[in-house]
Protein backbone atom coordinates (compact mmCIF):
# COMPACT_ATOMS: atom_id res chain seq x y z
CA UNK A 1 0.00 0.00 0.00
CA UNK A 2 2.76 2.44 0.95
CA UNK A 3 4.56 1.67 -2.32
CA UNK A 4 1.41 2.46 -4.31
CA UNK A 5 0.97 5.74 -2.44
CA UNK A 6 4.63 6.58 -3.18
CA UNK A 7 4.09 6.02 -6.91
CA UNK A 8 0.95 8.15 -7.03
CA UNK A 9 2.65 10.93 -5.10
CA UNK A 10 5.71 10.73 -7.35
CA UNK A 11 3.63 11.19 -10.49
CA UNK A 12 1.78 14.19 -9.05
CA UNK A 13 5.03 15.63 -7.70
CA UNK A 14 6.80 15.16 -11.05
CA UNK A 15 4.12 17.09 -12.91
CA UNK A 16 4.11 19.93 -10.37
CA UNK A 17 7.92 20.05 -10.27
CA UNK A 18 8.24 20.19 -14.07
CA UNK A 19 5.54 22.85 -14.45
CA UNK A 20 7.20 24.95 -11.75
CA UNK A 21 10.55 24.83 -13.53
CA UNK A 22 9.03 25.72 -16.91
CA UNK A 23 6.98 28.62 -15.54
CA UNK A 24 9.93 30.09 -13.69
CA UNK A 25 12.22 29.57 -16.67
CA UNK A 26 10.11 32.19 -18.45
CA UNK A 27 9.68 34.34 -15.33
CA UNK A 28 13.43 34.53 -14.72
CA UNK A 29 14.16 35.65 -18.27
CA UNK A 30 11.51 38.35 -18.01
CA UNK A 31 12.75 39.49 -14.59
CA UNK A 32 16.26 39.92 -16.04
CA UNK A 33 14.88 42.93 -17.94
CA UNK A 34 14.43 44.68 -14.58
CA UNK A 35 17.86 44.03 -13.08
CA UNK A 36 19.66 41.72 -10.69
CA UNK A 37 17.42 42.37 -7.69
CA UNK A 38 14.34 41.32 -9.66
CA UNK A 39 16.12 38.13 -10.78
CA UNK A 40 17.14 37.34 -7.19
CA UNK A 41 13.59 37.76 -5.92
CA UNK A 42 12.24 35.58 -8.70
CA UNK A 43 14.91 32.97 -7.97
CA UNK A 44 13.88 32.85 -4.31
CA UNK A 45 10.25 32.39 -5.35
CA UNK A 46 11.38 29.51 -7.59
CA UNK A 47 13.17 27.79 -4.73
CA UNK A 48 10.26 28.27 -2.34
CA UNK A 49 7.86 26.90 -4.99
CA UNK A 50 10.04 23.81 -5.50
CA UNK A 51 10.08 23.14 -1.77
CA UNK A 52 6.30 23.56 -1.67
CA UNK A 53 6.06 20.65 -4.11
CA UNK A 54 7.55 18.21 -1.60
CA UNK A 55 4.40 17.74 0.52
CA UNK A 56 2.90 16.10 -2.60
CA UNK A 57 5.05 13.08 -1.69
CA UNK A 58 4.29 13.41 2.01
CA UNK A 59 7.64 15.04 2.81
CA UNK A 60 7.67 16.99 6.05
CA UNK A 61 10.16 19.85 6.35
CA UNK A 62 11.52 20.26 9.87
CA UNK A 63 13.74 23.31 10.42
CA UNK A 64 15.51 23.87 13.74
CA UNK A 65 16.67 27.48 13.45
CA UNK A 66 18.84 29.48 15.82
CA UNK A 67 17.03 32.60 17.09
CA UNK A 68 20.32 34.46 16.63
CA UNK A 69 20.04 34.42 12.82
CA UNK A 70 19.50 38.08 11.83
CA UNK A 71 17.10 38.75 8.97
CA UNK A 72 18.85 40.13 5.89
CA UNK A 73 22.39 39.65 7.23
CA UNK A 74 25.19 38.41 4.98
CA UNK A 75 26.65 35.13 6.18
CA UNK A 76 29.04 32.39 5.14
CA UNK A 77 26.76 29.35 5.39
CA UNK A 78 28.50 25.97 5.58
CA UNK A 79 26.62 22.70 5.26
CA UNK A 80 26.79 19.04 4.36
CA UNK A 81 25.28 18.09 0.99
CA UNK A 82 22.96 15.15 0.30
CA UNK A 83 20.81 15.80 -2.78
CA UNK A 84 19.59 18.25 -5.41
CA UNK A 85 16.85 19.34 -3.00
CA UNK A 86 19.40 20.95 -0.67
CA UNK A 87 19.70 24.06 -2.84
CA UNK A 88 16.00 25.02 -2.89
CA UNK A 89 15.86 24.21 0.81
CA UNK A 90 18.48 26.90 1.45
CA UNK A 91 16.59 29.33 -0.77
CA UNK A 92 13.51 28.60 1.32
CA UNK A 93 15.20 28.85 4.74
CA UNK A 94 17.51 31.81 3.95
CA UNK A 95 15.30 33.75 1.55
CA UNK A 96 16.03 37.12 3.20
CA UNK A 97 19.80 36.58 2.96
CA UNK A 98 20.33 36.54 -0.85
CA UNK A 99 21.99 33.08 -0.79
CA UNK A 100 24.47 32.35 -3.58
CA UNK A 101 25.58 28.84 -4.45
CA UNK A 102 28.89 27.70 -5.94
CA UNK A 103 27.98 25.34 -8.78
CA UNK A 104 29.77 23.52 -11.57
CA UNK A 105 29.74 25.16 -14.99
CA UNK A 106 27.69 22.41 -16.62
CA UNK A 107 24.65 23.38 -14.53
CA UNK A 108 24.60 26.79 -16.20
CA UNK A 109 23.05 25.37 -19.38
CA UNK A 110 20.30 22.98 -20.38
CA UNK A 111 18.19 22.83 -17.19
CA UNK A 112 14.87 24.73 -17.36
CA UNK A 113 14.50 27.17 -14.51
CA UNK A 114 17.69 26.10 -12.79
CA UNK A 115 20.24 27.15 -15.43
CA UNK A 116 18.83 30.67 -16.03
CA UNK A 117 18.58 31.16 -12.28
CA UNK A 118 22.25 30.27 -11.75
CA UNK A 119 23.41 32.48 -14.63
CA UNK A 120 21.14 35.50 -14.28
CA UNK A 121 21.34 35.70 -10.47
CA UNK A 122 25.16 35.62 -10.71
CA UNK A 123 25.85 32.45 -8.77
CA UNK A 124 29.52 31.45 -9.24
CA UNK A 125 29.84 28.73 -11.89
CA UNK A 126 33.23 27.05 -11.61
CA UNK A 127 35.33 24.61 -13.57
CA UNK A 128 36.40 22.07 -10.97
CA UNK A 129 39.36 21.05 -13.11
CA UNK A 130 40.73 24.61 -13.00
CA UNK A 131 41.42 25.13 -9.32
CA UNK A 132 42.93 28.60 -9.70
CA UNK A 133 39.93 30.12 -11.50
CA UNK A 134 37.55 28.29 -9.17
CA UNK A 135 39.20 29.81 -6.10
CA UNK A 136 39.16 33.25 -7.77
CA UNK A 137 35.39 32.92 -8.34
CA UNK A 138 34.89 31.93 -4.71
CA UNK A 139 36.95 34.93 -3.56
CA UNK A 140 34.79 37.21 -5.72
CA UNK A 141 31.72 35.82 -3.98
CA UNK A 142 33.46 36.49 -0.66
CA UNK A 143 33.87 40.11 -1.71
CA UNK A 144 30.10 40.34 -2.25
CA UNK A 145 29.50 38.82 1.18
CA UNK A 146 31.91 41.31 2.77
CA UNK A 147 30.04 44.16 1.06
CA UNK A 148 26.72 42.91 2.44
CA UNK A 149 25.27 42.12 -1.01
CA UNK A 150 24.87 38.35 -0.59
CA UNK A 151 25.36 35.31 1.60
CA UNK A 152 27.54 32.43 0.42
CA UNK A 153 26.35 28.83 0.75
CA UNK A 154 29.20 26.35 0.60
CA UNK A 155 29.14 22.56 0.60
CA UNK A 156 32.78 21.78 1.51
CA UNK A 157 32.42 18.05 0.85
CA UNK A 158 32.63 19.04 -2.82
CA UNK A 159 29.86 16.67 -3.93
CA UNK A 160 26.73 14.97 -2.63
CA UNK A 161 27.51 12.48 0.10
CA UNK A 162 26.48 8.87 -0.58
CA UNK A 163 23.65 7.63 1.65
CA UNK A 164 23.97 10.78 3.73
CA UNK A 165 27.39 9.89 5.14
CA UNK A 166 29.32 13.08 5.82
CA UNK A 167 32.67 13.21 4.00
CA UNK A 168 35.73 15.17 5.04
CA UNK A 169 35.66 18.87 4.19
CA UNK A 170 37.78 20.16 1.34
CA UNK A 171 39.34 23.35 2.64
CA UNK A 172 40.49 25.52 -0.27
CA UNK A 173 37.12 27.05 -1.12
CA UNK A 174 36.18 27.70 2.50
CA UNK A 175 39.58 29.21 3.24
CA UNK A 176 39.16 31.56 0.26
CA UNK A 177 35.74 32.67 1.49
CA UNK A 178 36.97 33.23 5.03
CA UNK A 179 39.87 35.31 3.73
CA UNK A 180 37.73 37.41 1.38
CA UNK A 181 35.05 38.14 4.00
CA UNK A 182 37.01 38.32 7.28
CA UNK A 183 34.16 39.86 9.29
CA UNK A 184 31.28 37.73 7.99
CA UNK A 185 29.86 35.40 10.61
CA UNK A 186 29.67 31.71 9.79
CA UNK A 187 26.43 29.76 10.06
CA UNK A 188 26.91 25.98 10.38
CA UNK A 189 24.04 23.93 8.93
CA UNK A 190 23.28 20.21 9.04
CA UNK A 191 20.90 18.41 6.68
CA UNK A 192 19.50 14.92 6.99
CA UNK A 193 17.23 12.70 4.91
CA UNK A 194 17.25 14.67 1.66
CA UNK A 195 19.29 11.78 0.21
CA UNK A 196 16.37 9.45 0.95
CA UNK A 197 14.11 11.42 -1.40
CA UNK A 198 16.34 10.39 -4.32
CA UNK A 199 17.25 6.97 -2.96
CA UNK A 200 15.44 5.23 -5.86
CA UNK A 201 16.19 7.94 -8.48
CA UNK A 202 12.56 9.11 -8.33
CA UNK A 203 11.26 5.58 -9.09
CA UNK A 204 9.48 6.25 -6.81
CA UNK A 205 10.08 8.96 -4.21
CA UNK A 206 9.45 7.28 -0.84
CA UNK A 207 6.35 8.63 0.85
CA UNK A 208 6.60 10.66 4.05
CA UNK A 209 10.32 11.42 4.35
CA UNK A 210 11.05 13.93 7.18
CA UNK A 211 13.50 16.43 5.64
CA UNK A 212 15.50 17.83 8.55
CA UNK A 213 17.54 21.02 8.68
CA UNK A 214 19.49 22.36 11.67
CA UNK A 215 20.67 25.99 11.48
CA UNK A 216 23.16 26.76 14.21
CA UNK A 217 24.17 29.95 15.98
CA UNK A 218 26.28 32.35 13.89
CA UNK A 219 29.96 31.93 14.72
CA UNK A 220 31.71 35.29 15.34
CA UNK A 221 35.01 36.11 13.70
CA UNK A 222 38.30 37.19 15.19
CA UNK A 223 40.92 39.21 13.27
CA UNK A 224 43.57 36.96 14.83
CA UNK A 225 41.71 33.72 14.14
CA UNK A 226 43.47 30.50 13.30
CA UNK A 227 41.61 29.57 10.12
CA UNK A 228 42.65 25.93 10.27
CA UNK A 229 41.25 25.63 13.78
CA UNK A 230 38.14 27.56 12.74
CA UNK A 231 37.43 25.17 9.85
CA UNK A 232 37.98 22.24 12.21
CA UNK A 233 35.38 23.73 14.56
CA UNK A 234 32.88 24.34 11.73
CA UNK A 235 33.26 20.77 10.51
CA UNK A 236 32.91 19.42 14.05
CA UNK A 237 29.65 21.32 14.60
CA UNK A 238 28.17 20.18 11.30
CA UNK A 239 29.26 16.59 11.89
CA UNK A 240 27.88 16.45 15.43
CA UNK A 241 24.55 17.88 14.30
CA UNK A 242 24.27 15.48 11.35
CA UNK A 243 24.85 12.58 13.71
CA UNK A 244 22.22 13.92 16.11
CA UNK A 245 19.68 14.28 13.29
CA UNK A 246 20.46 10.77 12.07
CA UNK A 247 19.76 9.43 15.55
CA UNK A 248 16.45 11.27 15.76
CA UNK A 249 15.49 10.10 12.27
CA UNK A 250 16.28 6.47 13.12
CA UNK A 251 14.23 6.72 16.30
CA UNK A 252 11.28 8.15 14.37
CA UNK A 253 11.55 5.35 11.84
CA UNK A 254 11.46 2.79 14.65
CA UNK A 255 8.31 4.40 16.04
CA UNK A 256 6.60 4.21 12.62
CA UNK A 257 7.43 0.52 12.38
CA UNK A 258 5.97 -0.29 15.81
C-alpha positions as CSV (number, residue, x, y, z in Angstrom):
1,X,0.0,0.0,0.0
2,X,2.8,2.4,1.0
3,X,4.6,1.7,-2.3
4,X,1.4,2.5,-4.3
5,X,1.0,5.7,-2.4
6,X,4.6,6.6,-3.2
7,X,4.1,6.0,-6.9
8,X,0.9,8.2,-7.0
9,X,2.7,10.9,-5.1
10,X,5.7,10.7,-7.3
11,X,3.6,11.2,-10.5
12,X,1.8,14.2,-9.1
13,X,5.0,15.6,-7.7
14,X,6.8,15.2,-11.0
15,X,4.1,17.1,-12.9
16,X,4.1,19.9,-10.4
17,X,7.9,20.1,-10.3
18,X,8.2,20.2,-14.1
19,X,5.5,22.9,-14.4
20,X,7.2,25.0,-11.7
21,X,10.6,24.8,-13.5
22,X,9.0,25.7,-16.9
23,X,7.0,28.6,-15.5
24,X,9.9,30.1,-13.7
25,X,12.2,29.6,-16.7
26,X,10.1,32.2,-18.4
27,X,9.7,34.3,-15.3
28,X,13.4,34.5,-14.7
29,X,14.2,35.6,-18.3
30,X,11.5,38.4,-18.0
31,X,12.7,39.5,-14.6
32,X,16.3,39.9,-16.0
33,X,14.9,42.9,-17.9
34,X,14.4,44.7,-14.6
35,X,17.9,44.0,-13.1
36,X,19.7,41.7,-10.7
37,X,17.4,42.4,-7.7
38,X,14.3,41.3,-9.7
39,X,16.1,38.1,-10.8
40,X,17.1,37.3,-7.2
41,X,13.6,37.8,-5.9
42,X,12.2,35.6,-8.7
43,X,14.9,33.0,-8.0
44,X,13.9,32.9,-4.3
45,X,10.3,32.4,-5.3
46,X,11.4,29.5,-7.6
47,X,13.2,27.8,-4.7
48,X,10.3,28.3,-2.3
49,X,7.9,26.9,-5.0
50,X,10.0,23.8,-5.5
51,X,10.1,23.1,-1.8
52,X,6.3,23.6,-1.7
53,X,6.1,20.6,-4.1
54,X,7.5,18.2,-1.6
55,X,4.4,17.7,0.5
56,X,2.9,16.1,-2.6
57,X,5.0,13.1,-1.7
58,X,4.3,13.4,2.0
59,X,7.6,15.0,2.8
60,X,7.7,17.0,6.1
61,X,10.2,19.9,6.4
62,X,11.5,20.3,9.9
63,X,13.7,23.3,10.4
64,X,15.5,23.9,13.7
65,X,16.7,27.5,13.4
66,X,18.8,29.5,15.8
67,X,17.0,32.6,17.1
68,X,20.3,34.5,16.6
69,X,20.0,34.4,12.8
70,X,19.5,38.1,11.8
71,X,17.1,38.8,9.0
72,X,18.8,40.1,5.9
73,X,22.4,39.6,7.2
74,X,25.2,38.4,5.0
75,X,26.7,35.1,6.2
76,X,29.0,32.4,5.1
77,X,26.8,29.3,5.4
78,X,28.5,26.0,5.6
79,X,26.6,22.7,5.3
80,X,26.8,19.0,4.4
81,X,25.3,18.1,1.0
82,X,23.0,15.1,0.3
83,X,20.8,15.8,-2.8
84,X,19.6,18.2,-5.4
85,X,16.8,19.3,-3.0
86,X,19.4,20.9,-0.7
87,X,19.7,24.1,-2.8
88,X,16.0,25.0,-2.9
89,X,15.9,24.2,0.8
90,X,18.5,26.9,1.5
91,X,16.6,29.3,-0.8
92,X,13.5,28.6,1.3
93,X,15.2,28.8,4.7
94,X,17.5,31.8,3.9
95,X,15.3,33.7,1.5
96,X,16.0,37.1,3.2
97,X,19.8,36.6,3.0
98,X,20.3,36.5,-0.9
99,X,22.0,33.1,-0.8
100,X,24.5,32.3,-3.6
101,X,25.6,28.8,-4.4
102,X,28.9,27.7,-5.9
103,X,28.0,25.3,-8.8
104,X,29.8,23.5,-11.6
105,X,29.7,25.2,-15.0
106,X,27.7,22.4,-16.6
107,X,24.6,23.4,-14.5
108,X,24.6,26.8,-16.2
109,X,23.0,25.4,-19.4
110,X,20.3,23.0,-20.4
111,X,18.2,22.8,-17.2
112,X,14.9,24.7,-17.4
113,X,14.5,27.2,-14.5
114,X,17.7,26.1,-12.8
115,X,20.2,27.2,-15.4
116,X,18.8,30.7,-16.0
117,X,18.6,31.2,-12.3
118,X,22.2,30.3,-11.7
119,X,23.4,32.5,-14.6
120,X,21.1,35.5,-14.3
121,X,21.3,35.7,-10.5
122,X,25.2,35.6,-10.7
123,X,25.8,32.5,-8.8
124,X,29.5,31.5,-9.2
125,X,29.8,28.7,-11.9
126,X,33.2,27.0,-11.6
127,X,35.3,24.6,-13.6
128,X,36.4,22.1,-11.0
129,X,39.4,21.1,-13.1
130,X,40.7,24.6,-13.0
131,X,41.4,25.1,-9.3
132,X,42.9,28.6,-9.7
133,X,39.9,30.1,-11.5
134,X,37.6,28.3,-9.2
135,X,39.2,29.8,-6.1
136,X,39.2,33.2,-7.8
137,X,35.4,32.9,-8.3
138,X,34.9,31.9,-4.7
139,X,36.9,34.9,-3.6
140,X,34.8,37.2,-5.7
141,X,31.7,35.8,-4.0
142,X,33.5,36.5,-0.7
143,X,33.9,40.1,-1.7
144,X,30.1,40.3,-2.2
145,X,29.5,38.8,1.2
146,X,31.9,41.3,2.8
147,X,30.0,44.2,1.1
148,X,26.7,42.9,2.4
149,X,25.3,42.1,-1.0
150,X,24.9,38.4,-0.6
151,X,25.4,35.3,1.6
152,X,27.5,32.4,0.4
153,X,26.3,28.8,0.7
154,X,29.2,26.4,0.6
155,X,29.1,22.6,0.6
156,X,32.8,21.8,1.5
157,X,32.4,18.0,0.9
158,X,32.6,19.0,-2.8
159,X,29.9,16.7,-3.9
160,X,26.7,15.0,-2.6
161,X,27.5,12.5,0.1
162,X,26.5,8.9,-0.6
163,X,23.6,7.6,1.6
164,X,24.0,10.8,3.7
165,X,27.4,9.9,5.1
166,X,29.3,13.1,5.8
167,X,32.7,13.2,4.0
168,X,35.7,15.2,5.0
169,X,35.7,18.9,4.2
170,X,37.8,20.2,1.3
171,X,39.3,23.3,2.6
172,X,40.5,25.5,-0.3
173,X,37.1,27.1,-1.1
174,X,36.2,27.7,2.5
175,X,39.6,29.2,3.2
176,X,39.2,31.6,0.3
177,X,35.7,32.7,1.5
178,X,37.0,33.2,5.0
179,X,39.9,35.3,3.7
180,X,37.7,37.4,1.4
181,X,35.0,38.1,4.0
182,X,37.0,38.3,7.3
183,X,34.2,39.9,9.3
184,X,31.3,37.7,8.0
185,X,29.9,35.4,10.6
186,X,29.7,31.7,9.8
187,X,26.4,29.8,10.1
188,X,26.9,26.0,10.4
189,X,24.0,23.9,8.9
190,X,23.3,20.2,9.0
191,X,20.9,18.4,6.7
192,X,19.5,14.9,7.0
193,X,17.2,12.7,4.9
194,X,17.3,14.7,1.7
195,X,19.3,11.8,0.2
196,X,16.4,9.5,1.0
197,X,14.1,11.4,-1.4
198,X,16.3,10.4,-4.3
199,X,17.2,7.0,-3.0
200,X,15.4,5.2,-5.9
201,X,16.2,7.9,-8.5
202,X,12.6,9.1,-8.3
203,X,11.3,5.6,-9.1
204,X,9.5,6.2,-6.8
205,X,10.1,9.0,-4.2
206,X,9.4,7.3,-0.8
207,X,6.3,8.6,0.9
208,X,6.6,10.7,4.1
209,X,10.3,11.4,4.4
210,X,11.1,13.9,7.2
211,X,13.5,16.4,5.6
212,X,15.5,17.8,8.6
213,X,17.5,21.0,8.7
214,X,19.5,22.4,11.7
215,X,20.7,26.0,11.5
216,X,23.2,26.8,14.2
217,X,24.2,29.9,16.0
218,X,26.3,32.3,13.9
219,X,30.0,31.9,14.7
220,X,31.7,35.3,15.3
221,X,35.0,36.1,13.7
222,X,38.3,37.2,15.2
223,X,40.9,39.2,13.3
224,X,43.6,37.0,14.8
225,X,41.7,33.7,14.1
226,X,43.5,30.5,13.3
227,X,41.6,29.6,10.1
228,X,42.6,25.9,10.3
229,X,41.2,25.6,13.8
230,X,38.1,27.6,12.7
231,X,37.4,25.2,9.9
232,X,38.0,22.2,12.2
233,X,35.4,23.7,14.6
234,X,32.9,24.3,11.7
235,X,33.3,20.8,10.5
236,X,32.9,19.4,14.0
237,X,29.7,21.3,14.6
238,X,28.2,20.2,11.3
239,X,29.3,16.6,11.9
240,X,27.9,16.5,15.4
241,X,24.5,17.9,14.3
242,X,24.3,15.5,11.4
243,X,24.8,12.6,13.7
244,X,22.2,13.9,16.1
245,X,19.7,14.3,13.3
246,X,20.5,10.8,12.1
247,X,19.8,9.4,15.5
248,X,16.4,11.3,15.8
249,X,15.5,10.1,12.3
250,X,16.3,6.5,13.1
251,X,14.2,6.7,16.3
252,X,11.3,8.1,14.4
253,X,11.5,5.4,11.8
254,X,11.5,2.8,14.6
255,X,8.3,4.4,16.0
256,X,6.6,4.2,12.6
257,X,7.4,0.5,12.4
258,X,6.0,-0.3,15.8
